[in-house]
Amino acid sequence: SEPLVSEESPCSYIEGKNWRFTYFFALDVTAEELDIILSKGWRKFGMYYFKPVCRNCRECIPIRVKADELVLSKSQKRVIKNCRDVRVEFKEPDCRDEIFNIYEDHSLNRFGKISSYEDFHTSFYTPSCPTIQSEYYIGNKLAGVGFIDISSNALSSIYFIYRDEYTKYGLGTFSALKETEYAFSLGLKHYYLGYFIENNLKMAYKNSFHVNEKMDWDTENWLHEDLFVHIPPAQ
């Protein structure tokens, strides 16, 4: 069936704008199918696949890192050094209370949101495609968890959560670097970061990962970061 289109509602990323999405629900998506979906700018939570189709706005730009060309900035090298004692494990999805507790802590401290177990489970443990999770341990304590999809050519970051007490470590940046490295170790070409939004601080950081490619919404071509030029649509 054809994807649906949502009603417009206030945008959570850019104040004063509205957003809307085209979306569909799917189960049993293969790694090959997922790679096509990702390459066309779609994102997902659980069974819900979506991409923005906002009027007169294209600020959400799909971005991915070339796994075999990862280049660390000075600040990223500092994060790697700061996290030298962090142990990372990649494993099959494993829903357990300590992970939901981190999700509650993360949602409350980062976004002021009260979380429900039902939403958590639906978003991250209703698998509709190949998926794994990354776990980050400081000492023997689980400090952060990444939720990752696997396509035939890429890893795709769905979400990353961490305990607020470990903010100083920079685990969000560290997780993206380690997951890009893991993609390379699996022989995959890309690591998808989601949408880069230049005018939103929580989304603009994604452009600090190099070498990256961004997708042109008009052509669906992916362009090297040095060649990509963002041209806002005519008002």
C-alpha positions in Angstrom: 0.0 0.0 0.0 1.0 3.6 -0.5 2.6 5.5 2.4 0.3 7.8 4.3 0.9 11.5 5.1 0.4 12.9 8.6 -1.4 16.1 9.5 0.8 19.2 10.1 1.8 19.9 13.7 4.3 22.2 15.4 7.9 21.2 14.6 10.0 20.0 17.6 13.2 21.0 15.9 12.7 24.5 14.5 10.6 27.0 16.4 7.8 28.6 14.5 7.6 25.9 11.8 5.3 23.0 11.3 6.2 19.5 10.3 4.5 16.6 8.6 5.7 13.1 7.6 5.0 10.5 5.1 5.0 7.1 6.8 4.2 3.4 6.6 4.4 0.4 9.0 6.3 -2.7 8.1 7.5 -6.1 9.5 10.0 -8.6 8.2 12.0 -6.0 6.3 15.2 -7.7 4.9 18.7 -6.2 5.2 18.6 -5.5 1.4 15.2 -3.8 1.6 16.4 -1.7 4.5 19.4 -0.5 2.6 17.1 0.8 -0.2 14.8 2.5 2.4 17.8 4.2 4.2 19.3 5.3 0.9 16.1 7.2 0.1 16.1 9.2 3.3 13.7 7.2 5.5 14.1 6.7 9.2 12.3 4.4 11.6 11.2 3.5 15.2 10.0 -0.1 15.6 7.5 -0.8 12.8 7.1 2.9 12.0 9.0 4.2 8.9 8.9 7.9 8.2 10.5 10.8 6.4 9.6 14.5 6.4 7.5 16.1 3.7 7.2 19.6 5.2 5.8 22.5 3.2 8.6 25.0 2.3 11.2 23.4 4.5 14.0 20.9 3.9 16.1 21.5 6.9 16.2 17.8 7.9 19.0 16.5 5.7 19.8 12.7 5.7 23.5 12.2 6.7 25.8 9.2 6.8 29.4 8.6 7.6 31.7 6.6 5.2 32.8 3.8 7.5 36.2 3.3 5.8 37.0 7.0 5.8 36.4 8.0 9.4 38.6 10.9 10.4 38.7 12.1 14.0 38.6 15.8 14.9 40.6 17.1 17.9 37.5 17.1 20.1 36.6 13.6 19.1 40.1 12.4 19.9 39.6 14.0 23.4 36.4 12.0 23.8 38.2 8.8 22.8 40.8 9.5 25.5 38.2 10.4 28.0 36.4 7.1 27.4 39.5 5.0 27.3 38.1 2.9 30.2 34.7 2.5 28.7 34.0 -1.1 27.7 31.8 -1.6 24.6 29.8 -4.7 23.7 27.7 -5.3 20.6 25.0 -7.9 21.0 21.5 -9.1 20.0 18.6 -7.1 21.3 18.1 -7.7 25.0 15.2 -5.8 26.7 15.7 -5.6 30.4 14.8 -3.3 33.3 18.2 -1.6 33.7 18.0 -0.4 30.1 14.5 0.9 30.6 15.7 2.7 33.7 18.5 4.4 31.6 15.8 5.4 29.1 13.7 6.9 31.9 16.7 8.8 33.2 17.7 10.0 29.8 14.2 11.1 28.7 13.6 13.0 32.0 17.0 14.8 32.2 17.4 15.5 28.5 13.9 16.3 27.5 11.8 16.6 30.6 9.6 13.7 29.5 8.1 10.9 31.6 8.5 7.6 29.8 6.3 4.6 29.6 7.5 1.1 29.3 5.0 0.4 26.5 6.4 3.2 24.3 10.0 2.2 25.1 9.3 -1.4 24.1 7.3 -0.5 21.0 10.1 1.9 19.7 13.1 -0.3 20.4 12.1 -3.9 20.9 9.5 -4.4 18.2 11.9 -5.6 15.5 10.9 -5.1 11.9 14.4 -5.5 10.4 17.8 -6.9 11.4 18.9 -5.1 14.6 21.5 -5.1 17.4 22.3 -3.0 20.4 25.5 -1.5 21.7 26.2 -1.4 25.5 28.7 0.9 27.2 30.1 0.0 30.6 32.0 2.2 33.1 33.4 -0.1 35.7 30.8 -2.8 36.0 27.9 -0.4 35.5 25.9 -0.1 32.3 26.2 3.6 31.4 24.6 3.8 27.9 22.9 1.8 25.2 22.6 2.3 21.5 19.9 0.9 19.3 21.1 0.0 15.8 19.6 -1.4 12.6 21.7 -3.4 10.1 21.2 -3.2 6.4 23.2 -5.1 3.7 25.5 -2.1 3.4 25.3 -0.1 6.6 24.6 0.3 10.3 21.9 2.9 11.1 21.8 4.6 14.5 18.2 4.6 15.8 18.7 6.1 19.2 21.3 6.4 22.0 20.6 6.7 25.7 22.9 7.2 28.7 22.7 7.8 32.4 22.8 11.5 33.3 25.6 11.0 35.8 28.0 10.1 33.0 27.4 13.3 30.9 31.0 14.4 31.2 32.2 11.4 29.2 30.7 12.4 25.9 29.1 9.0 25.4 26.9 10.2 22.6 29.9 11.2 20.5 31.8 8.1 21.6 29.0 5.8 20.6 28.8 7.2 17.1 32.6 6.7 16.7 32.6 3.2 18.0 29.5 2.2 16.0 31.1 3.6 12.8 34.2 1.5 13.6 32.0 -1.5 14.1 30.4 -1.0 10.8 33.8 -0.9 9.2 34.8 -4.1 11.0 31.7 -5.8 9.5 32.7 -4.7 6.0 29.8 -2.3 5.8 30.1 1.0 3.8 28.1 3.5 5.9 26.9 4.5 9.3 23.6 6.5 9.2 23.3 9.2 11.8 19.7 10.2 10.9 18.9 13.8 10.0 21.3 16.7 10.2 19.6 20.0 11.0 22.0 23.0 10.9 19.7 25.3 12.9 19.1 22.9 15.8 22.0 22.4 18.2 20.9 18.9 19.2 21.0 17.8 15.5 23.8 20.0 14.1 26.5 18.0 15.8 26.1 15.3 13.3 28.0 17.3 10.7 31.1 17.0 12.9 31.6 13.3 11.8 33.9 13.0 8.8 34.0 11.9 6.1 30.2 12.3 5.7 27.7 12.3 2.8 24.4 14.1 2.7 21.4 13.3 0.6 19.8 15.7 -1.9 16.1 15.4 -1.5 15.4 16.4 -5.1 17.6 13.7 -6.7 18.0 11.3 -3.8 21.7 11.3 -4.6 24.3 11.2 -1.8 27.0 13.9 -2.1 30.4 14.1 -0.4 30.3 16.7 2.4 32.5 19.0 0.3 30.1 19.0 -2.6 26.8 19.3 -0.8 25.1 22.7 -1.0 21.9 23.2 1.0 19.5 25.4 -1.0 16.3 26.1 1.0 13.1 25.7 -1.1 11.4 28.9 -2.4 8.8 30.3 0.0 
